[in-house]
Amino acid sequence: VDIDWEYPEATDRHGRPEDYANFPLFLARLKSILQSMGRQAEISFTIPASLWYLQHFDLVNLQKSVEFFNVMCYDLYGAW
């Protein structure tokens, strides 16, 4: 299962402050439900390469419920 949420808590993307705390809870609950059903599923989610949006992810708690992150490192541009 791969979750692509662009982007929790980011107000310019209709996020809410409680997204930061609720996203890890959601993933933990999803993992628990899948395990209780006897499902052998990997859970992952996308994270942005941009620090502006990445700051809205509680990576310490999120990593406890997933097997890996998918870094969205496409469409990057800048003056470099």
VOGU-3710 file (C-alpha; in Angstrom, 3 decimals, decimal comma):
1> vdidweypea> 0,000/0,000/0,000  1,524/3,328/-1,028  0,037/6,533/0,370  0,555/9,738/-1,615  -0,612/12,682/0,483  0,429/16,047/-0,918  0,900/17,488/1,705  -0,192/17,103/5,343  -0,383/20,303/7,355  0,697/22,506/4,425
11> tdrhgrpedy> -1,795/25,366/4,507  -1,193/26,221/0,847  -2,468/22,700/0,020  -5,520/22,750/2,329  -3,705/20,954/5,138  -4,603/21,321/8,804  -2,321/21,605/11,867  -3,566/18,293/13,277  -2,359/16,460/10,147  1,167/16,291/11,612
21> anfplflarl> 0,031/14,180/14,571  -2,785/12,320/12,826  -0,848/10,941/9,848  1,382/8,666/12,003  -1,720/7,507/13,892  -3,468/6,699/10,621  -0,538/4,647/9,323  -0,176/2,783/12,634  -3,886/1,943/12,557  -3,689/0,846/8,920
31> ksilqsmgrq> -0,771/-1,448/9,715  -2,618/-2,892/12,709  -5,754/-3,576/10,672  -3,823/-5,251/7,865  -1,967/-7,443/10,350  -5,179/-8,390/12,177  -6,615/-9,520/8,836  -3,584/-11,724/8,282  -2,437/-9,596/5,357  1,225/-9,515/4,471
41> aeisftipas> 1,376/-6,009/3,065  4,106/-3,430/2,808  3,150/0,130/3,633  4,986/3,083/2,169  4,279/6,710/1,515  5,654/9,501/-0,584  7,738/12,289/0,864  8,718/15,489/-0,900  12,304/16,395/-1,698  11,480/19,977/-0,758
51> lwylqhfdlv> 12,166/20,892/2,875  9,260/23,350/2,678  6,793/20,445/2,537  8,930/17,807/4,271  8,795/19,786/7,525  5,121/18,824/7,776  5,904/15,096/8,134  6,640/13,552/11,548  9,282/11,225/10,112  10,356/9,879/13,516
61> nlqksveffn> 6,898/8,463/14,209  5,930/7,743/10,609  8,903/5,445/10,005  7,634/3,106/12,739  4,701/1,977/10,581  6,184/1,771/7,098  8,725/-0,320/5,251  10,059/2,547/3,133  9,538/6,097/1,878  9,208/7,041/-1,791
71> vmcydlygaw> 11,041/10,319/-2,322  9,383/12,518/-4,940  12,525/13,977/-6,457  11,155/14,836/-9,866  10,323/18,286/-11,217  13,021/19,934/-9,139  14,332/23,180/-10,499  16,275/26,141/-9,252  19,037/28,616/-9,903  21,797/26,090/-9,316
//
